[in-house]
Amino acid sequence: MNNNKNIPLSYKLGGEIEINRLGYGGMQLTGAGVWGDAPNRDLAVRVLHSAVESGVNFFDTADSYGPHTNEVLFRDALKSYYNKIVIATKSGLERSGPNQWHTNGNPEYIASAIEGNLKRLQVEQIQLWQLHRVDPKVPVEETLAPVIEAVKNGKIKYVGLSEVDVKMIERVRKIIPVASVQNLYNLSERSWEAVLDYTEKNDIAFIPWYPLASGPQKMQDKLNAIAAKYDATTAQIALSWLLKRASNILLIPGTKSLAHLQENMSAIQVQITDEEFELLSNAF
């Protein structure tokens, strides 16, 4: 039987900054289609405050959420906690409307975006800046030139990537250290398995987005049985599986509900056995 001692509950980002592995992602604190500010801003602020009070010290946002409104919300809600939390943000996607996303890896755009990140968050240094997408139309070395400059100037501490394969990670590591990779990954979507293994081997944080997806019915049946055993929800079991999968995984489940936030936070207390882990891993 597993307990908390078996699964590390914290991770050192960049080998230096210790953060709790159960964090918070801000994308849901926007309007429909990730467009516009949170419909209930007061509630959104309370959710963020509750996250800190519940032990979250790693928060993920992006300039494309809103766009821009999410970073401003994070600043307004979390500025008084800046001395004890890490805020990660992302740039590299432009928005033209609800659910509309456009990759822009132009170095001039990226340079301007970084200044926007700093201004909206009201920080002198972004602790983790992530390239939201690699632009296939622009060599990644050109895209990251202003990022490298920002690191040299102390405006960015660590750099991360999103939706990249191992080949791209290695290409980028030739010009700048990579502290994190944020790819789609969950119990039922594991096409980036090789990337996760690579990041674990190279001590790079792996941040799954959309971590709560729980898969087809045949997996649901197994999830429900395990959840019932622990008096837990299927979402908590899905998060527990991720925490057990690799010690470099940082979870950023997002929600606009205080109750759902507490449900997510309680997942850290659910420790599935090796047998249950294998059962879910092979549930397809």
ABEGO torsion letter per residue (X at the ends): XBBAAABBABBBBGGABBBBABBBBAAABBBBGGBEBBABAAAAAAAAAAAAAAGBABBBBBAABOBGAAAAAAAAAAAAAAAABBBBBBBGBBBAEBGBBBBBABAAAAAAAAAAAAAAAGBABBABBBBABBBAABBAAAAAAAAAAAAAAGABABBBBBGBBAAAAAAAAAABBBABBBBBBBAABAAAAAAAAAAAAAGBBBBBBGAABAEBAAAAAAAAAAAAAAGBBAAAAAAAAAAAABAABBBBBBBABAAAAAAAAAAAABBBBAAAAAAAAAAX
